[in-house]
Amino acid sequence: MPLAMSRGCQQTFARFIRVAGVFGILSAIMLSAQGRPRPQGDPDQDRFDAGTSAGGSWTEYRAEDAMTAAKRVRFELAAANTGDRDEQARVILYCTDGKLKLADFRPNVRLSRPDWPGFWGQPQMRVRVRADNDHSDHSWNWVNGHFLSMDKGTTRQLIGAHLFRIEFRTPDGPKIAEFSPAGLDLNRVHEACDLTPKK
């Protein structure tokens, strides 16, 4: 009887090992697929052009969705107080078919943990903004610790300002990203994003 139980336990253990092995392989495949960049021929991938000046320090990129023919426009502004271009903090405005869809602040450094959940439970970080001589505090959505989603009112302040600063938190303490948004062609932004400066 003990021998039969031992064999039964061995068979159960062997099944468990096989199932765990299959689960481990499937998990590794899924993680690998998530981390892999999209192939160049992927129809969902936006094919933005090389970019042109949008006035001042801004760069404008345009693309068209291969399936829906939606017109996509991206405006980027790099921070003036950071070094290497690849490591510069930046603000990016994403517009589709004449409407602003998203405005991101990408610090290109690790962000601290979020402060609290927003109304819908999304994580948020408290930031301080200076637009010329106006100072204000905001809670921006914290997205995977990589960037913060700006509100539309602050985005409108940004495009009309000469000096724009964002104070945000990192694990090493607060940091400030400084931008020079002056010179942006506001007609292009209005046409592509239906966005006007906040007065």
MOVENSUL-V388662 format. One record per residue. N is the residue number from 0. D_CENTER is the distance of its C-alpha to the mean C-alpha in Angstrom with 2 decimals. Layout:
n = {N N}
d_center = {D_CENTER D_CENTER}
This chain:
n = {0 1 2 3 4 5 6 7 8 9 10 11 12 13 14 15 16 17 18 19 20 21 22 23 24 25 26 27 28 29 30 31 32 33 34 35 36 37 38 39 40 41 42 43 44 45 46 47 48 49 50 51 52 53 54 55 56 57 58 59 60 61 62 63 64 65 66 67 68 69 70 71 72 73 74 75 76 77 78 79 80 81 82 83 84 85 86 87 88 89 90 91 92 93 94 95 96 97 98 99 100 101 102 103 104 105 106 107 108 109 110 111 112 113 114 115 116 117 118 119 120 121 122 123 124 125 126 127 128 129 130 131 132 133 134 135 136 137 138 139 140 141 142 143 144 145 146 147 148 149 150 151 152 153 154 155 156 157 158 159 160 161 162 163 164 165 166 167 168 169 170 171 172 173 174 175 176 177 178 179 180 181 182 183 184 185 186 187 188 189 190 191 192 193 194 195 196 197 198}
d_center = {62.75 60.60 60.17 58.97 56.43 55.29 54.78 52.90 50.59 50.10 49.22 46.76 45.14 45.00 43.30 40.74 40.02 39.65 37.26 35.15 35.17 34.08 31.28 30.13 30.19 28.25 25.54 25.33 25.11 22.28 20.20 21.08 20.05 16.56 16.02 17.72 16.06 17.05 20.40 20.92 22.98 20.51 20.96 17.57 15.83 15.26 17.77 16.74 19.65 20.06 19.13 21.56 21.98 21.12 23.29 23.11 20.29 17.96 17.35 17.23 16.43 18.05 18.25 20.16 19.50 22.38 23.37 22.92 23.28 20.49 19.80 16.21 15.58 12.77 13.65 12.49 14.13 14.43 15.79 19.57 20.28 18.70 20.52 19.60 17.42 15.34 14.66 14.19 11.73 10.48 9.74 8.66 10.47 10.47 14.03 16.17 19.96 20.30 17.94 14.70 12.30 9.10 8.67 5.77 7.29 6.37 9.71 10.13 12.40 12.62 12.16 15.16 15.48 14.78 17.88 18.68 17.82 17.42 19.96 18.70 18.14 14.35 13.71 13.44 13.92 16.56 16.01 18.72 18.41 21.14 21.62 24.94 27.32 25.48 23.87 22.00 20.19 17.27 15.59 11.85 10.08 8.96 6.47 8.35 9.05 6.24 4.66 6.63 7.11 10.21 13.43 15.36 18.25 16.50 14.93 18.57 19.81 17.56 18.91 22.43 22.46 24.05 22.58 19.24 18.32 15.81 17.27 15.10 16.28 16.16 18.71 20.90 21.01 19.61 18.22 18.07 16.04 18.38 17.80 20.56 19.58 23.26 24.48 21.80 23.72 23.33 25.24 22.70 19.84 22.23 23.16 19.74 17.93 20.99 19.84 22.44 22.55 23.36 26.96}
